Amino acid sequence: PEYTFFVRSARDYSDSAFGQGLATGTSHAISGCLTYTYATCGQWKTVVSPGYLDTLAFGFASGQPGASDTCSRYFADYAGGPNYCFGHFVDSTTFTAASSTERCFVTGACAEG
């Protein structure tokens, strides 16, 4: 299934910042929901920002999408840098190296972006 990772933050969006501005820094709260559509998001998880976007940081319940390093994990700006884009597969045979200039969202164990 295809999920969408929704994030809410009082911070301003900034596409060029690590964490896209929403998770930039580590002193404020951000909320996340991983579901099919915004309308089906029934439970937002709120955490102190880790400084990057990663479903693992939100503590989703065991067995739920994004709760472990499976194909339903989504992350960008891994560990706050230096790369915006983690190395990943764009199809079953083509691997793209990590990038410090281009952002992407990557799935966990599947390493698809």
N, C-alpha and C positions, 0 to 999 in steps of 0.2 A: 504493500500500500504506500501511496505517496502522502507524506505529511508536510505540514507547513509549520515552521517555528516562528511563533508570534512573540514579540518582545515589547514590553512597556517600560518606560523610564521617564523621569522628570527632566532628564538631560536632553539637550538639543541634538538632533541627528546631524552627524558630520561624516559623510562618506569616506573622507580621507583619513579619519582618525581610527586608531585601533579600537575595536569594539564599536565602531561606527558612531562614536559619540554617546550612544546609549549605554554602553558598558565601559566607556573610557574612565580610567581611574578605579579606585577600590573603596571609596568612602560613601557610597550611596546605594540605595535599593534599586533592583530591577526585578521585573516579573516576567515569567515566561510560560508559554503554553504550547504544547506540541499536539496538533490535531489536524483534521482534514480541512476545516474552514473556521473562520473567526466565530461564526455563529454557533459552532459546536464546541467551542472552548468553554468548558464548565468549571475548570479548576486551574487557576493561575497559581504558580509557585513563585514566591518572592524570596530573594536572597540578596546578600551584600555582593555587589558587583565584583567578579574576579578579574576584571580588566579586559575581558574578551568575551565572545559569545560561544557557549558550549552547553548543550543540553545536559551533560553530565553535572555541571555546576548547580543545576536547579534541584537536584534531589528528587526527581520523579520517582514514584513508587516502584519497587522491584517488579519486573515483568511488564511495566508500562513502556511505551515508545520513549526513547531518549534516556532511559534509566541506566543503561550499560553500554559498553563499547560494541554495539551491534550496528547493523545497517541503518537503524532508525535513529542513531546519534547524529546530530548536526553540529558543526562547529566552524568558526572562522577566526582568523587572527590568533591562532593557537598559542596559548600561554602568554599572550601579550607581545608576541614578536620574537624574532625580527621579521618573520614572514607573515604576510597577509593571507597567503594561500598555501596550504599544506600540500605536499605532493599527493597526486591522486590519479585515478584512471578516468579518462573521458569516454572510453568504451572498453570492451573486453580485452583489448590488446595494447591500447595506447596510453602510456603513462606520462603525465605532465609533472615536471619538477616543481618543487616549492618556489614561491615567488615573493619577493619583498616589494614588488611594485603593483601587482594585480591581486585583487581580493576574490576569493571564491568561498562558497560553503561546501564542506566535504562531509560525507557520511563516515561513520566510525570504521568498523572492521572491514566494510566493503571498499573503503577508500575511493568512493566515487564522488566526482564533483561536477 
